[in-house]
Amino acid sequence: MKKIDKKLSLKKVQLPENPAILLPLLAVVTILVIESICRHSLIGGFQFLFQHPYAFLVNVLIVGSSYSLALLFRKQKSILLLFTIFWLTLGIINGVILTFRVTPFTSSDLLLLKDGVNVASKYLSLMALAALVILLVLVILVFAVLAFRIPAVKKRRKLSWSVTAILCTFLAAWGLILAGQKTELLETKFRELSQSYKKNGFLYCFGASLIDVGISRPEEYSTEAIEDLTDDSAYNGEQFDSKRPNIVVVQLESFFDVNRLKDVEFSENPLPNFTRLSEKCASGFLSMPVIGAGTVNSEFEMLTGMNIDDFGIGEYPYKTVLKEKTCESLAYNLKPYGYKSFAIHDHEGSFYERNLVYPNLGFDVFDSVEYMWPEAYTAMDWAKDSVLTGEVEKALDSTAEKDFIFTVAVQSHGSYPSDPETEYEHHLTAASSVIEDEDYLNQINYYANQIYEVDQFVGDLWNMLRKRKEPTILVMYGDHCPSLDLSDDKLKSGTIYDTCYFIWDNTGLSFEGGDLQAYEVGSEILSALGITDGVVNSYHQNGWKQMKNGELEEEEYLEKLKELEYDILYGDRICYGGDTPYYPSNMTMGLSPVKLNAVNVTYDHVMKVSGENFTRYSVVHMGDEKLETLYLDPETLVVPEAAPEDGTQILVSQAELSTTGPYRYVAASEETEEKK
């Protein structure tokens, strides 16, 4: 046994002793491995090396800078191993993320940990997730033990030599980054994240996402510049016109026209309603800021008129600035005209922290799935969008005034199972004489059948609005293309950033249609209504006229838009006279108020809670204690075991989004309890 141990002794592991050889060699190997993982290819790292040598060198120096810190310690190889574990872990996380979505790993994902776990459960079983976590922990532990057992160097270099080497490495990395950005060998604007990560390397891009947050101060930003942009944007004092229509905007999850796919044929059109309405209404391509994921960035552009490209790399304003600040939006711009604003979403209200952000966008009511009764769920456990027609109608019925209703659907969200045994309702089939990958065809079949059902919702909602005969504008669009490994060369038309939209109305208003950016749609609607309120909205409307007349180039138009965005969210709010005109709304949750009317406890300690509008998300609380709750029907909840004392306060919460008023329990007499 001693002989075996001696053979396995880590003291026999031979690594170069000279740091001038060891550190660069290890840094090169680390980057080769990371890039191979990120590209899902054994030779991916070498492809990066030969296709983008400058970016490869920069990434090597980023890793090498961290490795140089090991020179300060006697256990240099142990420190090197720990740093290697850290860098490889980041690379593995990115590699795993890229198996489920197109967008690579950015620092913004660190703010989405809770939401990420929620979505990951749709892609992987809990067992698979647990196995991944356990495997990762085990790998880290093994490497940590190895690092601990690696012997210290016999003779450490002089401190002055080590510090000089560290400074030289950091300065070389920093200098090459600055030189690369100036010569455009490295990108500073990442319009297409997936391609930027491939061109510039994972570590450079991920590091840039840590630093690049928010909107950087434009060089031309000044009081005079902002005042020049907002001369014509003041509220024009126009009074509310009762003839103005309801406005219903519906964002369809991962929705695009699958008929655009090359080499795929469908047994019937998966989108008959959307196709028909697009042909008879203003319609076109809608350029979205994301692909495969990032729904809230699509809705951010739609609601605010701001360009997400101006924000940090991969940033989600919902998770950063909008949690703290209000922002001009469609909801705020419509308030002076008597509109009540509703947000409706058939998924959890805390997802992307919408429940915290929507008040800062001016919404009066947020109706999330916790307040709904979906009739069905997909194989991936997403609520089916058919529930939304009734919720939109409920919102319209709840007010006498005009309504702005922003609806976010969820049914066609990924993942899209490749297993042919997955159970779901088949309405049509997809086939190909070119594509031989059966798993991929299975995914397309699943997706096509889901959006077929989403299209039925499109038709149902349009019919409901049409039959009400109230003046109404209906806008429907896809938030981004699905995570189906799409690329431009797989499409008959458009790009992977293009979804589709249409604008229907029964008021005789005129909409031009054609291809639009997502941040232009809100102003397109307000322009047709003659509403110029809001500095961003007014800027868009004036900018379009100037570009049409040849007075303004698109590049300058976008630069000035960025100046406005910076002023509103990060600057001095010069456009508003130094202070914001928008204050968080007193938003209520749910279209159907949840009420607790009575509490009864049987002699065997079963609690029956009676009330109104309970859902599967309702939870009974006794004092500060959350109780195991069974949902029976909208009027009844049951707690299998509870023994409240006389005077105990009981309430019902909807997944911590809202609670009923407290109910003071009054214990019944023993005789009464026995009768029960």
C-alpha positions as CSV (number, residue, x, y, z in Angstrom):
1,M,0.0,0.0,0.0
2,K,2.9,2.4,0.8
3,K,4.4,1.7,-2.6
4,I,1.1,2.7,-4.3
5,D,0.8,5.8,-2.2
6,K,4.4,6.7,-3.1
7,K,3.6,6.3,-6.8
8,L,0.5,8.5,-6.5
9,S,2.3,11.1,-4.4
10,L,1.7,14.6,-5.7
11,K,5.2,15.5,-4.9
12,K,6.1,13.5,-8.0
13,V,4.0,15.9,-10.2
14,Q,6.6,17.8,-12.3
15,L,5.7,21.3,-13.4
16,P,8.2,23.9,-14.7
17,E,9.8,25.7,-11.8
18,N,10.6,28.8,-13.7
19,P,7.6,31.2,-13.4
20,A,8.6,32.8,-16.7
21,I,7.7,29.5,-18.4
22,L,5.0,28.1,-16.1
23,L,2.7,31.2,-15.9
24,P,2.5,31.9,-19.7
25,L,2.1,28.2,-20.5
26,L,-0.7,27.7,-18.0
27,A,-2.5,30.9,-19.1
28,V,-2.4,29.7,-22.8
29,V,-3.7,26.3,-21.9
30,T,-6.4,27.8,-19.7
31,I,-7.7,30.0,-22.5
32,L,-7.6,27.2,-25.0
33,V,-9.7,25.0,-22.6
34,I,-12.2,27.8,-21.8
35,E,-12.8,28.8,-25.4
36,S,-13.2,25.1,-26.4
37,I,-15.9,24.8,-23.7
38,C,-17.6,28.0,-24.7
39,R,-17.7,26.9,-28.4
40,H,-18.7,23.3,-27.6
41,S,-15.8,22.1,-29.7
42,L,-12.6,20.3,-28.8
43,I,-10.7,22.5,-31.3
44,G,-12.6,25.7,-30.5
45,G,-9.7,27.2,-28.5
46,F,-7.3,26.7,-31.4
47,Q,-9.9,28.2,-33.8
48,F,-10.0,31.3,-31.6
49,L,-6.2,31.4,-31.5
50,F,-5.7,31.4,-35.3
51,Q,-8.8,33.5,-36.2
52,H,-8.4,36.2,-33.6
53,P,-4.8,36.1,-32.4
54,Y,-4.8,39.6,-30.8
55,A,-8.0,38.9,-28.8
56,F,-6.5,35.5,-27.8
57,L,-3.3,37.3,-26.5
58,V,-5.5,39.7,-24.5
59,N,-7.4,36.9,-22.8
60,V,-4.2,35.1,-22.0
61,L,-2.8,38.3,-20.4
62,I,-6.1,38.7,-18.3
63,V,-5.6,35.2,-16.9
64,G,-1.8,35.7,-16.7
65,S,-2.4,38.9,-14.6
66,S,-4.2,36.8,-12.0
67,Y,-1.6,34.1,-12.2
68,S,1.2,36.6,-11.5
69,L,-0.2,37.2,-8.1
70,A,1.0,33.7,-7.1
71,L,4.5,35.1,-7.1
72,L,3.8,36.7,-3.8
73,F,3.2,33.3,-2.1
74,R,5.4,30.3,-1.3
75,K,2.7,27.8,-2.4
76,Q,2.7,29.3,-5.9
77,K,1.4,26.2,-7.7
78,S,-1.5,25.9,-5.2
79,I,-2.5,29.5,-5.9
80,L,-2.2,28.9,-9.6
81,L,-4.5,25.9,-9.4
82,L,-7.1,27.9,-7.4
83,F,-7.1,30.7,-10.0
84,T,-7.4,28.0,-12.7
85,I,-10.4,26.5,-10.9
86,F,-12.0,30.0,-10.8
87,W,-11.5,30.7,-14.5
88,L,-12.6,27.3,-15.7
89,T,-15.7,27.5,-13.5
90,L,-16.7,30.7,-15.3
91,G,-16.0,29.0,-18.7
92,I,-18.1,26.0,-17.7
93,I,-21.0,28.1,-16.6
94,N,-20.9,29.9,-19.9
95,G,-20.7,26.6,-21.8
96,V,-23.7,25.2,-19.9
97,I,-25.7,28.4,-20.4
98,L,-25.0,28.3,-24.2
99,T,-26.6,24.9,-24.4
100,F,-29.9,26.4,-23.4
101,R,-29.8,29.9,-25.0
102,V,-28.0,32.0,-27.5
103,T,-26.9,34.8,-25.2
104,P,-23.6,34.1,-23.4
105,F,-22.9,34.5,-19.7
106,T,-22.6,38.2,-18.5
107,S,-22.4,39.9,-15.2
108,S,-26.1,40.7,-15.4
109,D,-26.8,37.0,-15.0
110,L,-25.4,37.2,-11.5
111,L,-28.4,39.4,-10.7
112,L,-30.8,36.8,-12.2
113,L,-29.8,33.9,-10.0
114,K,-33.2,33.3,-8.6
115,D,-34.9,33.8,-12.0
116,G,-32.2,31.6,-13.6
117,V,-32.9,28.7,-11.2
118,N,-36.6,29.1,-12.0
119,V,-36.1,28.9,-15.7
120,A,-33.4,26.2,-15.5
121,S,-36.0,23.9,-13.9
122,K,-37.9,24.0,-17.3
123,Y,-34.7,22.9,-19.1
124,L,-33.4,20.3,-16.7
125,S,-35.1,18.0,-14.1
126,L,-34.4,18.7,-10.5
127,M,-32.4,15.6,-10.4
128,A,-30.2,16.8,-13.2
129,L,-29.8,20.2,-11.6
130,A,-28.8,18.6,-8.3
131,A,-26.4,16.3,-10.1
132,L,-24.8,19.3,-11.9
133,V,-24.4,21.2,-8.6
134,I,-23.0,18.2,-6.8
135,L,-20.5,17.5,-9.7
136,L,-19.3,21.1,-9.7
137,V,-18.8,21.1,-5.9
138,L,-16.9,17.8,-6.1
139,V,-14.7,19.0,-8.8
140,I,-13.9,22.2,-6.9
141,L,-13.2,20.1,-3.7
142,V,-10.9,17.8,-5.5
143,F,-8.9,20.6,-7.0
144,A,-8.8,22.4,-3.6
145,V,-7.4,19.3,-2.0
146,L,-4.8,19.0,-4.8
147,A,-3.9,22.7,-4.4
148,F,-3.4,22.1,-0.6
149,R,-1.1,19.1,-1.2
150,I,1.1,20.6,-3.9
151,P,4.4,21.5,-2.1
152,A,5.6,25.1,-1.7
153,V,8.5,26.3,-3.8
154,K,11.9,25.8,-2.1
155,K,13.1,29.4,-2.7
156,R,10.8,32.3,-3.4
157,R,11.9,35.1,-5.6
158,K,12.7,38.5,-4.1
159,L,9.6,40.6,-3.4
160,S,10.9,43.5,-5.6
161,W,11.2,41.0,-8.5
162,S,7.8,39.6,-7.9
163,V,6.1,43.0,-7.6
164,T,7.8,44.2,-10.8
165,A,6.7,41.1,-12.7
166,I,3.1,41.6,-11.5
167,L,3.0,45.3,-12.5
168,C,4.5,44.5,-15.9
169,T,1.9,41.8,-16.5
170,F,-1.0,44.0,-15.5
171,L,0.3,47.0,-17.5
172,A,0.8,44.7,-20.5
173,A,-2.8,43.5,-20.3
174,W,-4.2,47.0,-19.8
175,G,-2.1,48.4,-22.5
176,L,-3.1,45.8,-25.1
177,I,-6.8,46.2,-24.2
178,L,-6.6,50.0,-24.7
179,A,-4.6,49.6,-27.9
180,G,-7.0,46.9,-29.2
181,Q,-10.0,49.1,-28.5
182,K,-8.5,52.1,-30.2
183,T,-7.5,50.1,-33.3
184,E,-10.8,48.2,-33.3
185,L,-9.0,44.9,-32.9
186,L,-11.2,44.6,-29.8
187,E,-14.9,45.6,-29.7
188,T,-16.3,48.1,-27.3
189,K,-19.9,47.9,-28.5
190,F,-21.4,44.4,-28.4
191,R,-24.5,44.6,-30.6
192,E,-24.6,40.8,-31.1
193,L,-23.3,39.3,-27.9
194,S,-22.9,35.7,-29.2
195,Q,-20.6,36.9,-32.0
196,S,-18.8,39.4,-29.9
197,Y,-17.9,36.7,-27.4
198,K,-16.5,34.6,-30.2
199,K,-14.5,37.4,-31.7
200,N,-13.2,38.9,-28.5
201,G,-13.0,35.9,-26.1
202,F,-15.1,35.0,-23.2
203,L,-13.0,36.5,-20.4
204,Y,-12.5,39.9,-22.1
205,C,-16.3,40.2,-22.8
206,F,-17.3,38.9,-19.3
207,G,-14.9,41.4,-17.7
208,A,-16.3,44.2,-19.9
209,S,-19.8,43.4,-18.7
210,L,-18.6,43.8,-15.1
211,I,-17.3,47.3,-15.8
212,D,-19.8,48.5,-18.4
213,V,-23.0,49.1,-16.5
214,G,-25.7,51.7,-17.3
215,I,-25.2,54.4,-19.9
216,S,-21.9,56.1,-20.1
217,R,-21.9,59.9,-20.1
218,P,-22.0,61.1,-23.7
219,E,-19.2,63.5,-24.8
220,E,-21.8,66.0,-26.1
221,Y,-23.9,66.0,-22.9
222,S,-24.6,69.5,-21.6
223,T,-27.5,71.7,-20.6
224,E,-27.6,73.4,-24.0
225,A,-27.5,70.1,-25.9
226,I,-30.5,68.6,-23.9
227,E,-32.5,71.8,-24.2
228,D,-32.0,71.8,-27.9
229,L,-33.4,68.3,-28.0
230,T,-36.5,69.0,-25.9
231,D,-37.7,72.4,-27.2
232,D,-40.7,70.9,-28.7
233,S,-41.4,68.1,-26.2
234,A,-43.4,69.9,-23.5
235,Y,-47.0,68.8,-22.6
236,N,-49.2,70.6,-25.1
237,G,-52.2,70.9,-22.7
238,E,-54.5,68.8,-25.0
239,Q,-57.5,67.5,-23.0
240,F,-58.6,63.9,-22.8
241,D,-60.7,62.9,-25.7
242,S,-63.3,60.3,-24.9
243,K,-63.1,59.0,-28.5
244,R,-59.5,57.9,-27.9
245,P,-59.4,54.1,-28.1
246,N,-58.3,51.4,-25.6
247,I,-54.7,50.3,-26.4
248,V,-53.9,46.7,-26.0
249,V,-50.3,45.7,-26.6
250,V,-49.4,42.0,-26.4
251,Q,-45.9,40.6,-26.3
252,L,-45.7,37.0,-27.4
253,E,-43.0,34.9,-25.9
254,S,-40.3,33.5,-28.4
255,F,-42.7,34.1,-31.2
256,F,-41.7,34.4,-34.8
257,D,-43.0,33.2,-38.2
258,V,-41.7,29.7,-38.5
259,N,-42.6,29.8,-42.2
260,R,-39.4,31.8,-42.5
261,L,-37.4,28.7,-41.8
262,K,-35.5,27.2,-44.8
263,D,-35.8,23.5,-45.5
264,V,-38.8,22.9,-43.2
265,E,-42.3,22.3,-44.4
266,F,-45.4,22.2,-42.3
267,S,-48.6,20.2,-42.8
268,E,-50.5,23.5,-42.4
269,N,-49.7,27.1,-41.6
270,P,-48.9,27.2,-37.8
271,L,-50.0,30.9,-37.7
272,P,-53.2,31.3,-39.7
273,N,-54.6,34.2,-37.5
274,F,-51.4,36.1,-37.2
275,T,-50.7,35.8,-41.0
276,R,-54.3,36.9,-41.8
277,L,-54.1,39.9,-39.5
278,S,-50.6,40.9,-40.7
279,E,-51.9,40.9,-44.3
280,K,-54.8,43.2,-43.6
281,C,-53.1,45.5,-41.1
282,A,-50.0,47.6,-40.7
283,S,-47.2,45.1,-40.2
284,G,-43.6,44.2,-40.8
285,F,-40.4,43.0,-39.2
286,L,-39.7,44.2,-35.7
287,S,-36.0,44.4,-34.8
288,M,-35.5,43.2,-31.2
289,P,-32.5,43.7,-28.9
290,V,-32.2,40.1,-27.9
291,I,-32.4,36.5,-29.3
292,G,-33.4,33.4,-27.5
293,A,-33.7,35.1,-24.1
294,G,-34.0,38.5,-22.4
295,T,-37.7,39.1,-22.7
296,V,-37.7,42.1,-20.3
297,N,-35.2,44.0,-22.5
298,S,-37.7,43.7,-25.4
299,E,-40.5,45.0,-23.2
300,F,-38.2,47.7,-21.9
301,E,-37.7,49.1,-25.4
302,M,-41.4,48.8,-26.2
303,L,-42.6,50.6,-23.0
304,T,-39.9,53.3,-22.7
305,G,-38.8,54.1,-26.3
306,M,-35.2,53.7,-25.2
307,N,-32.5,51.7,-27.0
308,I,-31.1,48.9,-24.9
309,D,-27.9,49.0,-27.0
310,D,-27.0,52.1,-25.1
311,F,-26.8,50.3,-21.8
312,G,-24.1,48.0,-20.4
313,I,-23.2,44.7,-22.0
314,G,-26.0,42.2,-21.5
315,E,-27.6,44.6,-18.9
316,Y,-31.2,44.3,-17.8
317,P,-32.4,47.7,-16.7
318,Y,-35.2,45.9,-14.8
319,K,-32.6,44.5,-12.5
320,T,-30.5,47.7,-12.1
321,V,-31.7,51.3,-12.6
322,L,-35.4,50.8,-12.9
323,K,-35.6,49.2,-9.4
324,E,-34.7,52.6,-8.0
325,K,-35.9,55.2,-10.5
326,T,-39.0,56.0,-12.4
327,C,-38.8,56.3,-16.2
328,E,-40.9,57.8,-18.9
329,S,-43.1,55.1,-20.4
330,L,-46.3,54.6,-22.5
331,A,-48.2,54.3,-19.2
332,Y,-47.0,57.6,-17.9
333,N,-47.5,59.4,-21.3
334,L,-51.2,58.2,-21.5
335,K,-52.1,59.2,-17.9
336,P,-52.9,62.8,-18.8
337,Y,-55.5,61.5,-21.2
338,G,-57.4,59.5,-18.6
339,Y,-56.0,56.1,-19.3
340,K,-55.7,53.5,-16.6
341,S,-52.7,51.2,-17.2
342,F,-52.7,47.4,-16.6
343,A,-49.8,44.9,-16.9
344,I,-50.9,41.3,-17.4
345,H,-48.5,38.3,-17.4
346,D,-49.4,34.6,-17.2
347,H,-46.2,33.8,-15.3
348,E,-44.9,34.7,-11.8
349,G,-45.1,38.3,-10.9
350,S,-41.7,38.4,-9.2
351,F,-39.9,37.1,-12.4
352,Y,-37.4,39.7,-13.4
353,E,-38.8,41.6,-10.4
354,R,-41.6,43.1,-12.5
355,N,-43.6,43.6,-9.3
356,L,-41.0,46.1,-8.2
357,V,-40.3,47.7,-11.6
358,Y,-43.9,48.2,-13.0
359,P,-44.8,50.9,-10.4
360,N,-41.7,52.8,-11.6
361,L,-43.2,52.6,-15.2
362,G,-46.6,54.0,-14.1
363,F,-48.7,50.9,-14.1
364,D,-51.8,50.9,-11.9
365,V,-52.6,47.2,-11.8
366,F,-50.4,44.2,-12.3
367,D,-52.2,40.9,-12.9
368,S,-49.8,38.0,-12.8
369,V,-50.4,34.2,-12.8
370,E,-50.7,34.1,-9.0
371,Y,-54.1,35.8,-9.5
372,M,-55.3,33.6,-12.5
373,W,-56.8,30.2,-13.1
374,P,-55.0,28.8,-16.2
375,E,-56.9,25.9,-17.6
376,A,-53.9,24.1,-19.0
377,Y,-50.1,24.1,-18.9
378,T,-47.5,23.0,-21.5
379,A,-45.3,19.9,-21.2
380,M,-42.6,22.3,-19.8
381,D,-45.1,23.6,-17.2
382,W,-45.6,27.1,-18.7
383,A,-49.2,28.4,-18.4
384,K,-51.1,28.3,-21.8
385,D,-51.8,31.7,-23.1
386,S,-55.5,31.0,-23.6
387,V,-56.0,32.3,-20.0
388,L,-55.0,35.8,-21.1
389,T,-58.1,36.6,-23.3
390,G,-60.4,36.5,-20.2
391,E,-57.9,38.6,-18.2
392,V,-57.7,41.3,-20.8
393,E,-61.5,41.4,-21.0
394,K,-61.7,41.5,-17.2
395,A,-59.4,44.6,-17.3
396,L,-61.5,46.3,-19.9
397,D,-64.7,45.6,-17.9
398,S,-63.1,47.0,-14.6
399,T,-63.1,50.6,-15.7
400,A,-65.3,53.2,-17.3
401,E,-62.4,55.1,-18.7
402,K,-60.0,54.1,-21.5
403,D,-57.4,51.5,-20.8
404,F,-53.8,50.8,-21.7
405,I,-53.2,47.1,-21.3
406,F,-49.7,45.7,-21.7
407,T,-49.8,41.9,-21.8
408,V,-46.8,39.5,-21.7
409,A,-47.5,35.9,-22.8
410,V,-45.4,32.9,-21.8
411,Q,-46.6,29.7,-23.4
412,S,-44.0,29.3,-26.2
413,H,-41.1,29.9,-23.8
414,G,-38.2,27.3,-24.1
415,S,-37.0,24.8,-23.7
416,Y,-38.2,22.8,-26.6
417,P,-37.9,19.0,-25.9
418,S,-36.2,16.8,-28.4
419,D,-37.7,13.6,-26.9
420,P,-40.3,12.3,-29.3
421,E,-42.1,10.8,-26.3
422,T,-42.9,14.2,-24.9
423,E,-46.7,14.4,-24.4
424,Y,-48.4,17.4,-26.0
425,E,-51.3,18.1,-28.3
426,H,-50.3,17.7,-31.9
427,H,-52.1,20.1,-34.4
428,L,-49.6,19.9,-37.2
429,T,-46.3,18.3,-38.2
430,A,-43.0,19.7,-39.5
431,A,-40.8,17.7,-41.9
432,S,-37.6,18.3,-43.9
433,S,-35.9,16.5,-46.8
434,V,-32.7,18.3,-45.9
435,I,-32.4,18.3,-42.1
436,E,-31.3,14.9,-40.8
437,D,-31.1,15.7,-37.1
438,E,-34.2,14.1,-35.7
439,D,-33.8,15.7,-32.3
440,Y,-33.8,19.1,-33.9
441,L,-36.9,18.3,-35.9
442,N,-38.6,17.1,-32.7
443,Q,-37.8,20.5,-31.2
444,I,-39.2,22.3,-34.2
445,N,-42.4,20.2,-34.1
446,Y,-42.9,21.0,-30.4
447,Y,-42.3,24.7,-30.9
448,A,-44.6,24.9,-34.0
449,N,-47.4,23.2,-32.1
450,Q,-47.0,25.6,-29.2
451,I,-47.1,28.7,-31.3
452,Y,-50.1,27.2,-33.2
453,E,-52.0,27.3,-29.9
454,V,-50.6,30.8,-29.2
455,D,-52.0,31.8,-32.6
456,Q,-55.4,30.5,-31.5
457,F,-55.1,32.9,-28.6
458,V,-54.2,35.7,-31.1
459,G,-57.4,35.0,-32.9
460,D,-59.5,34.7,-29.8
461,L,-58.3,38.0,-28.4
462,W,-58.9,39.8,-31.7
463,N,-62.4,38.4,-31.9
464,M,-63.2,39.4,-28.3
465,L,-62.0,43.0,-28.9
466,R,-63.8,43.1,-32.3
467,K,-67.1,42.0,-30.8
468,R,-66.9,44.6,-28.0
469,K,-67.1,47.3,-30.6
470,E,-65.2,49.7,-28.4
471,P,-62.6,51.9,-30.1
472,T,-59.4,49.8,-29.8
473,I,-55.9,49.5,-31.0
474,L,-54.3,46.1,-30.8
475,V,-50.6,45.6,-31.2
476,M,-49.1,42.1,-31.2
477,Y,-45.5,41.1,-31.7
478,G,-42.8,38.5,-30.8
479,D,-40.4,39.5,-28.1
480,H,-37.5,37.6,-29.7
481,C,-36.7,34.5,-31.8
482,P,-36.7,31.2,-30.0
483,S,-33.7,29.4,-28.7
484,L,-33.6,26.9,-31.6
485,D,-30.0,27.3,-32.7
486,L,-31.1,29.8,-35.4
487,S,-28.8,31.7,-37.7
488,D,-29.4,34.1,-40.5
489,D,-28.5,31.5,-43.1
490,K,-31.3,29.3,-41.9
491,L,-33.9,31.9,-42.6
492,K,-35.7,32.8,-45.9
493,S,-35.9,36.4,-44.9
494,G,-34.8,38.8,-42.2
495,T,-32.3,38.2,-39.5
496,I,-32.4,36.3,-36.2
497,Y,-33.1,39.6,-34.5
498,D,-36.3,40.2,-36.5
499,T,-39.7,39.0,-35.2
500,C,-43.0,40.2,-36.7
501,Y,-45.8,42.5,-35.6
502,F,-49.1,43.9,-36.6
503,I,-51.2,46.9,-35.5
504,W,-55.0,46.5,-35.8
505,D,-57.6,49.1,-35.0
506,N,-61.2,49.8,-35.6
507,T,-61.0,53.6,-35.3
508,G,-59.9,54.5,-38.8
509,L,-56.4,55.7,-37.6
510,S,-53.5,55.5,-40.0
511,F,-50.4,53.4,-39.2
512,E,-47.6,53.2,-41.8
513,G,-46.3,49.8,-40.8
514,G,-43.1,48.6,-42.4
515,D,-40.0,47.4,-40.5
516,L,-39.5,49.1,-37.1
517,Q,-37.2,49.0,-34.1
518,A,-38.9,47.8,-30.9
519,Y,-38.2,51.2,-29.3
520,E,-40.1,53.0,-32.1
521,V,-43.5,51.3,-31.7
522,G,-44.8,53.2,-28.7
523,S,-44.2,56.5,-30.5
524,E,-45.8,55.1,-33.6
525,I,-49.0,54.5,-31.6
526,L,-48.9,57.9,-29.8
527,S,-48.2,59.7,-33.1
528,A,-51.3,58.3,-34.7
529,L,-53.3,59.5,-31.6
530,G,-51.8,63.0,-31.8
531,I,-50.1,62.6,-28.5
532,T,-46.7,64.3,-28.1
533,D,-46.3,64.0,-24.4
534,G,-43.0,62.7,-23.0
535,V,-39.5,63.9,-24.1
536,V,-38.5,60.5,-25.5
537,N,-41.7,60.1,-27.4
538,S,-41.6,63.7,-28.7
539,Y,-37.9,63.2,-29.8
540,H,-38.8,60.1,-31.8
541,Q,-41.7,61.8,-33.6
542,N,-39.6,64.9,-34.4
543,G,-36.6,62.8,-35.3
544,W,-38.6,60.8,-37.8
545,K,-39.7,64.0,-39.6
546,Q,-36.2,65.3,-39.7
547,M,-34.7,62.1,-41.1
548,K,-37.5,62.0,-43.7
549,N,-36.7,65.5,-44.7
550,G,-33.0,64.8,-44.9
551,E,-32.2,67.1,-41.9
552,L,-30.9,64.3,-39.6
553,E,-28.8,61.2,-40.2
554,E,-29.7,58.0,-38.4
555,E,-26.3,57.9,-36.6
556,E,-26.9,61.4,-35.1
557,Y,-30.5,60.5,-34.3
558,L,-29.3,57.5,-32.2
559,E,-26.5,59.5,-30.5
560,K,-29.0,62.2,-29.4
561,L,-31.4,59.6,-28.2
562,K,-28.6,58.2,-26.0
563,E,-28.0,61.8,-24.6
564,L,-31.7,61.9,-23.6
565,E,-31.6,58.4,-22.0
566,Y,-28.5,59.4,-20.0
567,D,-30.1,62.6,-18.8
568,I,-33.3,60.9,-17.7
569,L,-31.8,57.9,-15.9
570,Y,-28.2,58.9,-14.9
571,G,-27.8,62.6,-15.5
572,D,-29.3,65.9,-14.2
573,R,-32.7,65.5,-15.7
574,I,-32.3,68.7,-17.6
575,C,-35.1,67.7,-20.0
576,Y,-37.5,67.8,-17.0
577,G,-36.2,71.0,-15.5
578,G,-34.0,69.2,-13.0
579,D,-36.6,67.0,-11.4
580,T,-38.7,64.1,-12.5
581,P,-42.4,64.6,-13.3
582,Y,-43.0,60.8,-12.7
583,Y,-43.6,59.2,-9.3
584,P,-44.1,55.6,-8.5
585,S,-47.7,54.5,-8.9
586,N,-49.6,53.0,-6.1
587,M,-49.9,49.7,-8.0
588,T,-52.3,47.0,-6.9
589,M,-51.8,43.3,-7.6
590,G,-54.4,41.2,-9.4
591,L,-57.6,42.0,-11.2
592,S,-59.7,39.8,-8.8
593,P,-59.0,40.9,-5.2
594,V,-58.3,38.0,-2.9
595,K,-60.4,38.2,0.2
596,L,-60.4,36.2,3.5
597,N,-63.9,35.9,5.0
598,A,-63.9,33.2,7.6
599,V,-61.7,30.6,9.4
600,N,-63.0,27.4,10.9
601,V,-61.0,24.7,12.7
602,T,-62.3,21.2,13.3
603,Y,-61.7,19.2,16.5
604,D,-58.9,17.3,14.7
605,H,-57.1,20.6,13.9
606,V,-58.0,20.9,10.2
607,M,-58.3,24.5,9.2
608,K,-60.8,25.6,6.6
609,V,-60.3,29.1,5.2
610,S,-63.2,30.6,3.3
611,G,-62.9,33.6,1.0
612,E,-62.9,34.8,-2.6
613,N,-60.5,34.5,-5.6
614,F,-58.1,32.0,-4.1
615,T,-55.7,30.4,-6.5
616,R,-53.1,27.6,-6.5
617,Y,-50.6,30.2,-5.3
618,S,-52.6,31.2,-2.2
619,V,-50.8,30.4,1.1
620,V,-52.2,30.7,4.6
621,H,-50.2,32.4,7.3
622,M,-50.8,32.2,11.1
623,G,-49.0,35.0,12.7
624,D,-45.4,34.9,11.2
625,E,-45.7,31.2,10.3
626,K,-46.4,30.1,6.7
627,L,-48.6,27.0,6.8
628,E,-48.9,24.1,4.4
629,T,-51.9,25.0,2.3
630,L,-54.1,23.0,0.0
631,Y,-56.1,24.8,-2.7
632,L,-59.6,23.3,-3.2
633,D,-61.4,26.0,-5.2
634,P,-61.5,29.8,-5.5
635,E,-63.5,30.0,-2.2
636,T,-61.7,27.4,-0.1
637,L,-58.3,26.7,1.2
638,V,-57.4,23.9,3.7
639,V,-54.6,23.6,6.2
640,P,-54.2,19.9,7.1
641,E,-52.9,20.7,10.6
642,A,-53.3,23.9,12.6
643,A,-54.1,24.8,16.1
644,P,-54.6,28.6,16.3
645,E,-55.2,30.2,19.7
646,D,-58.0,32.6,20.4
647,G,-57.1,36.0,18.9
648,T,-54.5,34.6,16.5
649,Q,-54.1,36.7,13.3
650,I,-54.5,34.8,10.1
651,L,-54.0,36.0,6.6
652,V,-53.6,34.7,3.0
653,S,-50.7,35.7,0.7
654,Q,-50.3,35.3,-3.0
655,A,-46.7,34.1,-3.3
656,E,-45.5,37.1,-1.2
657,L,-46.8,39.6,-3.8
658,S,-49.8,40.7,-1.7
659,T,-51.7,39.7,1.4
660,T,-55.3,39.9,2.5
661,G,-56.1,42.0,5.6
662,P,-55.5,40.1,8.8
663,Y,-58.4,38.0,10.1
664,R,-58.7,37.6,13.9
665,Y,-59.5,34.0,14.8
666,V,-62.1,33.4,17.5
667,A,-62.0,29.9,18.9
668,A,-65.3,28.0,19.0
669,S,-66.5,26.2,22.1
670,E,-65.6,22.5,22.5
671,E,-69.3,21.6,22.0
672,T,-69.3,23.6,18.7
673,E,-66.1,21.9,17.6
674,E,-67.5,18.4,18.3
675,K,-70.5,19.2,16.1
676,K,-68.2,20.2,13.3
